[in-house]
Structure formats: C-alpha cells, structure tokens
Amino acid sequence: MFKYLLVASIILFGSIPGISYGEQHDFQKNGIAYVWENEPNSLESKKVFLDAFLKCYGQVPLDVLRKSSREEMVQWLDDAFEGLYVDYKNSKSNLWLSAKADDKIVGFLVVDIAEYPEEIYLAQLAIDPAYQGQGIASSMIRSLFDQFSECGRFVVITRCANEEAKGLYNALGFTSSSYMHEGYSRELYTGFEYINQHETERALLHK
C-alpha cells in the first residue's frame, strides 16, 4: 500500500538522496504550539477525537450515520480512532501534527505522504470542541500547504453528513472531487482536493 518505507527519524528530520519530503517544522500561533510528533499521546488524542466527532454527529440522525444507537456510534468512533492510531504506528508514510495548549493536545492532523510529491492524503483531523472556531484546523492545513509546497495536490474525504468539515475544506480552497480513499463508500463519503497551482505551473514550465 505504501510507496515509501522510511524510518520516522528520516521522515521528520532527514531525507533520502533524490527524494524530497518537504520541510516539516514546529511552529506557534496565537498561543497554540504545533508539533510534528513521533509518539503522540494516544489518550489525549483519543479524547479530542471522540469529543470532536460526538459533537459533530450529535445532531445527525442515527439512520443517516447507519448506526442503530448512540452506543453503537460511540463504539464506531472508538474503533475508528484505535484503527487510526495503529495505522500511524505501523506506517512509515504517516505523519502526525499535534496542536497543543499548555502542552495538552487540543487538536491533531494525520497525513499520509505515500504518494508524495504527487499527492498527500489528509487521513484525519480533529479539534477539541472547546478550541473550535480559533483557526486551529486552518492553521494546520495551511502549514501543510507551506511545508509540502512541492506537492501537486492534497486530497481528503469526509462523511457526507459532516457539514463542518465540508465547510472548512471549501473555505480553504478545496473543491469537490471524485477522489475516494481505498476502502471507503461513495455512498457515505465525499471527496475533496486542493490543487497546488504554483507547483502545477512550475511543472509545466519544466516539461
């Protein structure tokens, strides 16, 4: 599944001759520290994930989510995070960016760079409800554009019922796309892409 097999230290801090992976760097903005992590705190991250998606889907009818009860929805989200974290730990092409307030995780973004520089997949994004509306999600995604400026496009999928996520991606310049990540249903999920116009123009000039 993964195109490049790299140790985490190479992904974050080094490079392999002939292959460029962008320049990941930590930064701070409006009192929030953004940190690329090798060992993210799973308990703090899981709480952020569960709180964020329970808030997001709390008003969505269960039948739309294809769940029979709130308990089943909670278990679905719990399993989703555990699967995400296991994939991150087992993959050498996944990167984890945490947003921290006073050293506590209040949001995170996980990306898959297996197809870089042609494409980066935004695998998961979650923000603590208490910190939503402060530009944290936008800051993480915009920093991704900057730090991986050689990437041709960024792709993401979200549940059709997740209006908050769709609004965020539209606001950041993503457009609806036919993209669908492997293993997900087009009936339940919708795709978005962000085309790096600068990189596209540069590639055309060098043809």
PLY file of the C-alpha trace (Angstrom):
ply
format ascii 1.0
element vertex 207
property float x
property float y
property float z
element edge 206
property int vertex1
property int vertex2
end_header
0.00 0.00 0.00
2.72 2.42 0.88
5.13 3.69 -1.72
8.00 4.66 0.52
9.27 2.84 3.59
11.13 5.28 5.79
12.06 5.33 9.43
10.33 8.09 11.38
13.53 9.99 12.02
14.21 10.23 8.28
10.67 11.38 7.53
10.76 14.11 10.12
14.31 15.31 10.11
16.18 13.98 7.12
15.93 12.92 3.54
16.95 10.24 1.07
19.03 11.32 -1.94
16.79 12.12 -4.89
13.57 12.26 -2.87
12.18 15.41 -1.29
9.63 15.28 1.52
9.14 18.93 2.33
10.50 20.56 5.46
8.34 19.76 8.46
8.90 22.21 11.26
7.14 23.01 14.52
5.63 26.47 14.98
3.46 28.56 17.27
0.49 30.75 16.50
-1.96 32.55 18.78
-0.78 30.69 21.86
-1.03 27.25 20.25
2.07 25.09 19.65
2.03 22.93 16.52
4.31 19.92 16.86
5.20 17.09 14.48
5.32 14.07 16.76
6.89 10.63 16.71
4.96 9.45 19.78
1.69 11.41 20.10
-0.21 10.99 23.36
-2.85 8.45 22.40
-5.12 9.06 25.40
-5.24 12.84 24.92
-5.64 12.45 21.17
-8.43 9.91 21.56
-10.37 12.20 23.89
-10.07 15.05 21.37
-11.21 12.73 18.59
-14.23 11.37 20.47
-15.33 14.76 21.81
-14.99 16.38 18.38
-16.96 13.76 16.48
-19.61 13.24 19.14
-20.27 16.97 18.91
-20.22 16.87 15.11
-22.56 13.92 14.77
-24.66 14.55 17.86
-27.48 16.16 15.87
-27.25 13.84 12.86
-30.00 11.18 12.71
-28.63 7.76 13.54
-30.03 6.26 10.36
-28.00 8.75 8.31
-24.87 7.50 10.06
-26.03 3.90 9.58
-25.94 3.33 13.35
-28.74 1.79 15.42
-27.96 3.57 18.70
-25.77 6.23 20.28
-23.81 3.44 21.97
-23.04 1.92 18.60
-21.96 5.34 17.32
-19.60 5.79 20.26
-18.12 2.33 19.71
-17.72 3.08 16.00
-15.77 6.24 16.81
-13.70 4.46 19.45
-12.79 1.74 16.94
-12.05 4.36 14.28
-9.51 6.10 16.48
-7.85 2.85 17.52
-7.54 1.87 13.86
-6.11 5.30 13.01
-3.51 5.08 15.76
-2.47 1.53 14.86
-2.11 2.54 11.21
0.02 5.51 12.25
2.30 3.37 14.42
2.70 0.70 11.73
3.19 3.00 8.77
6.35 4.83 7.78
4.45 7.18 5.46
2.04 8.69 8.01
2.88 11.93 9.81
1.16 13.32 12.92
0.85 17.05 13.66
-0.50 17.94 17.13
-1.88 21.28 18.26
-1.13 21.91 21.93
-2.28 24.44 24.52
-0.12 24.37 27.67
1.36 21.05 26.49
-2.09 19.46 26.24
-3.28 18.16 22.87
-6.31 20.14 21.65
-6.25 19.03 18.03
-4.36 16.89 15.55
-3.91 16.26 11.85
-2.66 12.96 10.40
-1.43 12.85 6.81
-0.25 10.07 4.51
2.68 11.02 2.25
2.95 7.66 0.47
2.24 9.32 -2.89
4.25 12.50 -2.26
5.16 14.65 -4.17
2.25 13.95 -6.50
-0.31 13.77 -3.69
-0.82 13.95 0.07
-3.86 12.38 1.74
-5.29 14.07 4.84
-6.18 10.96 6.81
-7.75 12.53 9.90
-8.41 15.89 11.51
-9.96 16.55 14.92
-10.20 19.63 17.14
-11.30 19.75 20.78
-14.78 21.40 20.79
-13.57 23.89 23.42
-10.95 25.13 20.95
-13.00 25.09 17.78
-13.50 28.40 15.99
-9.98 29.59 16.83
-8.43 28.78 13.46
-6.50 25.71 14.64
-7.67 23.42 11.85
-7.00 26.11 9.23
-3.53 26.76 10.65
-2.59 23.08 10.45
-3.81 22.64 6.90
-2.28 25.90 5.65
1.03 24.92 7.25
0.77 21.63 5.38
0.46 23.56 2.10
3.54 25.61 3.02
5.71 22.83 4.37
4.93 20.48 1.47
4.94 23.15 -1.21
6.30 20.68 -3.79
3.12 18.60 -3.58
0.86 18.68 -6.63
-2.41 18.15 -4.79
-3.89 17.44 -1.37
-6.87 15.10 -1.06
-9.30 14.32 1.73
-12.59 12.55 2.27
-15.27 13.24 4.84
-18.65 11.84 5.76
-21.42 13.33 3.64
-23.14 14.20 6.93
-20.14 16.15 8.26
-21.18 19.68 7.31
-18.50 21.29 9.50
-15.69 19.52 7.66
-17.13 20.25 4.24
-17.42 23.93 5.13
-13.82 24.01 6.35
-12.40 22.43 3.21
-14.41 24.71 0.94
-13.19 27.75 2.89
-9.57 26.62 2.47
-9.85 26.33 -1.29
-10.59 22.63 -1.67
-13.08 21.66 -4.36
-15.37 18.67 -4.69
-13.55 15.75 -6.24
-14.15 12.23 -7.49
-11.32 11.14 -5.18
-12.21 8.33 -2.79
-9.76 6.67 -0.44
-9.43 2.92 -0.67
-11.95 1.02 1.43
-14.50 3.83 1.79
-18.00 4.00 0.34
-19.01 6.75 -2.09
-22.48 6.41 -0.67
-21.34 7.65 2.75
-18.25 9.72 1.97
-17.41 12.58 -0.35
-14.03 13.63 -1.69
-12.23 16.98 -1.89
-8.97 18.07 -3.48
-6.71 21.10 -3.32
-4.64 21.63 -6.45
-1.33 23.39 -5.92
-1.49 25.82 -8.82
2.03 27.12 -8.24
3.51 23.63 -8.41
1.37 22.75 -11.45
2.58 25.85 -13.31
6.20 25.14 -12.37
5.91 21.55 -13.59
4.53 22.73 -16.92
7.41 25.15 -17.34
9.94 22.35 -16.85
8.37 19.99 -19.35
0 1
1 2
2 3
3 4
4 5
5 6
6 7
7 8
8 9
9 10
10 11
11 12
12 13
13 14
14 15
15 16
16 17
17 18
18 19
19 20
20 21
21 22
22 23
23 24
24 25
25 26
26 27
27 28
28 29
29 30
30 31
31 32
32 33
33 34
34 35
35 36
36 37
37 38
38 39
39 40
40 41
41 42
42 43
43 44
44 45
45 46
46 47
47 48
48 49
49 50
50 51
51 52
52 53
53 54
54 55
55 56
56 57
57 58
58 59
59 60
60 61
61 62
62 63
63 64
64 65
65 66
66 67
67 68
68 69
69 70
70 71
71 72
72 73
73 74
74 75
75 76
76 77
77 78
78 79
79 80
80 81
81 82
82 83
83 84
84 85
85 86
86 87
87 88
88 89
89 90
90 91
91 92
92 93
93 94
94 95
95 96
96 97
97 98
98 99
99 100
100 101
101 102
102 103
103 104
104 105
105 106
106 107
107 108
108 109
109 110
110 111
111 112
112 113
113 114
114 115
115 116
116 117
117 118
118 119
119 120
120 121
121 122
122 123
123 124
124 125
125 126
126 127
127 128
128 129
129 130
130 131
131 132
132 133
133 134
134 135
135 136
136 137
137 138
138 139
139 140
140 141
141 142
142 143
143 144
144 145
145 146
146 147
147 148
148 149
149 150
150 151
151 152
152 153
153 154
154 155
155 156
156 157
157 158
158 159
159 160
160 161
161 162
162 163
163 164
164 165
165 166
166 167
167 168
168 169
169 170
170 171
171 172
172 173
173 174
174 175
175 176
176 177
177 178
178 179
179 180
180 181
181 182
182 183
183 184
184 185
185 186
186 187
187 188
188 189
189 190
190 191
191 192
192 193
193 194
194 195
195 196
196 197
197 198
198 199
199 200
200 201
201 202
202 203
203 204
204 205
205 206
